[in-house]
Amino acid sequence: MTINETQDELISDFELFDDWESKYEYIIDLGKQFPPLQEQYKTEENIIKGCQSKVWLNAYMDGDLLKFEADSDAIIVRGLVSMLVKVLSGHTPEEIASANLYFMEKIGLHQHLAQTRSNGLLSMLKQMKAYGFAYQGRTVNSES
């Protein structure tokens, strides 16, 4: 599935809900279903700067695909980062670096999140795209 197809799927999922209370519940459910990051990756170097909550992001190459694993100590933030991982993980670094992420705007996240959470979401996205730029041209066979 392409990055845009995954974004469109998320947009469709959110269209099923009539109000923001239901959408927040859905984000929380996504966070609860998201697999936890292994403790060995919850390091200071994997913490995303600019987030009010603690958010850890681990990136690694699997063949020519860049994959992400993440976690947060806040359940709603865990749901937010799970959406970014779902959209971006498992694509080439070039696709990730050049991706136009429109799902957050279409869903209305920036209008309904507190400013600090919205800034944190942008910090998560910025870090994932930075990994995309950093890993361009690399092919590594490794598991997390």
BELQUI-V112246 format. One record per helix or strand of 3 or more residues. SS is the DSSP state (alpha for helix, beta for strand). FROM is the first residue (numbers start at 0). TO is the last residue. If there is no record, write none. Layout:
BEGIN
ss = <SS/SS>
from = <FROM/FROM>
to = <TO/TO>
END
This chain:
BEGIN
ss = <alpha/alpha/alpha/alpha/beta/beta/alpha/alpha/alpha/alpha/alpha>
from = <2/19/38/43/54/64/74/92/102/108/114>
to = <14/32/40/45/62/71/87/97/106/111/134>
END
